[in-house]
Amino acid sequence: MKKIGVVGSINMDMTVKAERIPRKGETLKGEDLQYIPGGKGANQAAAMAKLGANVEMFGCVGNDEAGSALIMNLKNTGVETRNIKTIKDVPTGLAIITVGENDNTIVVVAGANECVDICYVNEIKDALLECDIVLLQHEIPQDTIEYVINLCVENQVKVVLNPGPARPVKTEVLEKVTYLTPNEHEAVILFGRENTFEELLKKYPEKLVITQGSRGVSTCLKNGEILTVPARKSKVVDTTGAGDTLNGAFTVALTEGRTIDEALRFANIAAGLSTEKFGAQGGMPCYEEVMQEY
């Protein structure tokens, strides 16, 4: 079985439900406060482990209760955690999430995720380069992301970059990754508004994948045809982690040798299933659940 590496964030999600997302300056009554394992990196690793993948998480947590709980949760999910580093005197990353009206808002406090630096990558380099494909996101320092991409490219390891949260990335960095998976907002931050999404997709065939929420996900095939895979019709409970599930499932499908259209169909089913339960990792489906609808 091919090995997948995830270099990214490990957070505790503090999630509260409200009747809707509060407006600026507004106070609403909340309910059902929960502390749930999260972080885009850890979410994507958990999604892949639940789908039966051989996946290792690379990242940092604080020397606190949250950090210990998050490592144990990943282990219990089936993720390899031996190279997660515990940092003294730095808190574990925290995400504060408000869920309402089938949507959410998120504020992230980086904490120990800022310690996923180039020195750390050099410490875990041998294990990282055992991977066949590496998945990255934007909740760790940008220079670390660029360093990992260069390291992987030099050693013929494929790279999937999920560029969220949105921030600009150098063109030469984007050119090096194997797959790039922004949502519509992130695509505008990366490429500007000079080109339409169709023009961008045609510029990067079977590399650029733009997710569009309820409208599905689009890429351009090698023959120049724009492929849009529609979203699965779901009874939405909580959208938190749906994008992470999609990225994880897409990466797993690629390691199984599926074509890009097959991989996106697999990923869309997994993401749709994940929205029908509460919590980022709690709602992620297993392989059999996805294949029942594939």
N, C-alpha and C positions, 0 to 999 in steps of 0.2 A: 504494500500500500504506500502510495506517495505521501511524503511528509509536507505539511503546511506550517509555516511560521507566521505568527502575528506579532508585530512590534507596535505597541500602542498603549492606550490608557486603561487603567483599572480604577474604577470609581465606585463609591457607594452612592446609590440614587436615593435621595429623600423625596418621596413622591406623595403628593396630596391631591385628592379629588376635589373639584369645585363644580358648581352648576355650569360655569363657563370660565373662559380665560379673563382675568380682571383687566380692566382698562387702566391707563396711566393714572396714578394717584388714587385708585379705587381699592377699597377693602371689601373682600368677600368672605363668607363663612366657608371654611374648608372642612373636609371630613376624610376619614380613612387614611391617616398618615402612616406610611410604610417606609421601611428602610430595605432597599432591594439592590442586589448586586448589579453593577452597570459599568459604564465606560465603553466607548465605541470599540476599542481594541478587545477588551474582555468579552463584550457582547458578541462580537464577530467570531472569536475563538469558541465561545460556548455554543453558538449556532452551528458551527462546523462539527464540534464534538458530538452534539445531539444528532447530527446527520451521519454519525459513524466515522468521521474523518480522523486521521492521525495528525493531531495539531498540537503545537507547542506555543505557549504564551511567553513573550518577552516584555518585561515592563517593571515598574517599581511601585511599591506601596510604603506607607508609613509604618513605624513600629508602634501600632495601636490596635485596638480591638477590631476596627473596620478592616485593616490590612490583613490580619490573621483570618478573619471570616471570609474575605474575598478570595484568598488563596485556597482555603478549604473548599469553598463553593466551586471554584474552577476544577480542583482535583476531583470532586464528587461528580462533576459533569463529564469528566473524562479528558480534561485538558492537561497536558504535561506542564508542570509548574516549577521544575527544578531550577530554572534560571531567572525566576522572578526575584528581584532584589528588595530587601527590606531596608529602608533608610531611617536612621535615627534622627530624632528632633524635627521631623517633617511630617505633617499630617497626610493621611491617605486622601486621594482626590475625592471630591464631593460634587454631585450634580443635584441641583434643587429643581424639581419638576412639578409643574402644575398641569393636571389633566382635566379637561372640560370640553364638552360639545364635540367628542370624538377627535380632539386635537390636543396639542400640548405646547407649553413653553418650557425652556430649559436654560438654567444658569449654571455654568461649570466653574468650580474652584479647582485649579490644576493640582496643587499640593505636590505629592511625590512624583506625579507624571512629568514635572519639569526636570526630574533627575534622570529621565531616560535620555541621557546625553551621549556624546561620541565616546567618552571614556567607558561608559556602560556597554555600548555596542562592541567596543574592542574586547571587553571582558567575555562577552557571550558569542563572539564572532564565529568560532568553530562550530558551535551548535546551530547557529543561524544558517551557516552555509551548508549544513546537512539537508536543508529544506529544498524541495523542488520548486516551491512557489512561496512568496512572502506577501502578506497583506498589511498595508499601512493606512493610517488615517491622520487627521490633523490635530489631535489632542496631545501631542508631544512636540518638542521644539522643532522648528523648521530645518535647522542645520542638521539635526539627527536624521530627519526624513531623507534629506538630500544625500547624506553620508551612506545610509542604508541602501538607497537606490543605486548609488555608484558601486558600492560593494557587491551588490547582487548582480548588476549588469556585468561587472568585471569577471564574475564567477559563474556566468550562464544560469543564474537563478531568476525565474520569472517574477515580475512584480505587479501586484494589483494596488493602485492608489485610489482610495476613497477619500476625496479631498474635502472632508467636512470635519469641523466647522469651516466655512468658506474663508479663504484668504488667498491673495495672489501667489502664484508659483512661477518661477522662471520657465520660459519656453523650453530651454534646453533640458530641464528636469522632466517636464511633461513628455518630451520626445523619447526619453529613455525608458519610461515605464511600459510594461506589456499591455496592461489594461488600465483605463482611467474611468471612474464611475461617479461623476458628479450628479447632483440633482439639478434642476433648472436654474435655481438661484446660484449655486456653486459654479455652474458652467459660465454664467455671465461674469462672475468675479474672475474666473480663470482666463476667459477669452474676450471679454468686452461684448459690445453690442454691434460691432461692425459686420459680423456674419450671422446669418440665420442658423438655427440649430441644424437644419438640414445640410447647410454648407459645411458646418463644423464636422458633422458626422461623416460626410463624404470625404473630408480631408483626412480623417483618421479611421478608415474602414476596419471593422472588427477589432478596434482598440478603444475608441470612445463609446461609452455606454451612458446615456442620459436617462436618469429615472425621473418620472413625472407623476408620482403619487397615484391617484385613482385612474389616471390615463395610461398607466403602464410604463413600459421602458423601451427605449429606442436605440438602435445602432445601425450602422451601414454595413451591408455584406460586401465581400470582396468584388462582387459583380456590379456594385454601384447601387443596388436596391436598398432603400430604407426599410428596415424591419422594425415594426412596433409590436411588441408582445403586450396584449391587454392585461390589465390588472385582474386578479381573481375577485369575483364578487364575494364579499365577506360581511359577516355581521360584526361590525367593528365595536370593540370594547375599549381598546387602548392602542394607539399607533406607536408608542414608545418602542424603539428597537426594531421596527419593521425594516428600515433601511439597512440596519446592521445584519438582520437575518438575510435580506436579499444579497448583500455583498458576500456573506459567509457561504450561502447556498450556491451562488454563482461560482465562487472559487472552488468549492467542492466538486461541482459539476465539471469544471474545466479539468481538474485532476483525474476525473473518471474518463476523460477522453471525449466528452460530449462536444458537439459543434456549438458555436456561440448562440445560435437560435435555440437549440435544445437546453443549453445552460441557462439562458434567460427565462425560458418557460418554467424550468425547474425552480429557479430563484423566485419568480413571481408567485408561484404556488406556495412556497415556503413563507414568503413575506406576508401573503394574504392570510394564511393560517395563523401567523404570529399575532395578528391584530385582534383575534377573537378571544384572547385571554389577557388578563391584567399583568403588567410588568414586562420589562424588556426581555429578560432571559426566561422568565416563567412561561411565556407563551410560545416559545420557539418549538417547532415541531420536530419529531423524529423522522428518520428516513422513510419508514413505512407509511407514515401519514402523508408525506409528500407524494410518494409513488402511487398511492391509491387514486390520486387525482391527475397524475402525470399523463 
